[in-house]
Amino acid sequence: SLVMSVKINEDDEEIDDDQQIGRKLWGLVVCHHTNPRFVPFPLRYACEFLMQVFGVQVHREVELATQTREKHILQTQTVLCDMLLRDAPIAIVTQSPNVMDLV
């Protein structure tokens, strides 16, 4: 069997490959065979490189999802603040956009 880990950074900092602090396990790739097999070093090294590249890509996708979620929250807060600054308090439910548009 060949087992490779996929690790991603917990924050936005660039971390050297030798430094494992600030990294967390995201997943594992496991290759099995019915018979015992020797996996040569160049192939193992290439697989490890692929896992590092995959980990970087996963980290970018996770960061993009986080940024998208935060952007949506900020937009909702902005709309709510604009509603609260209207002249009449009843305008929160009578004018467009109203409070129900935020849900």
PyMOL commands that set and color helices and strands:
alter all, ss='L'
color gray80, all
select helices_A, chain A and resi 41-84+91-94+99-102
alter helices_A, ss='H'
color red, helices_A
select strands_A, chain A and resi 2-9+23-31
alter strands_A, ss='S'
color yellow, strands_A
deselect
rebuild
show_as cartoon
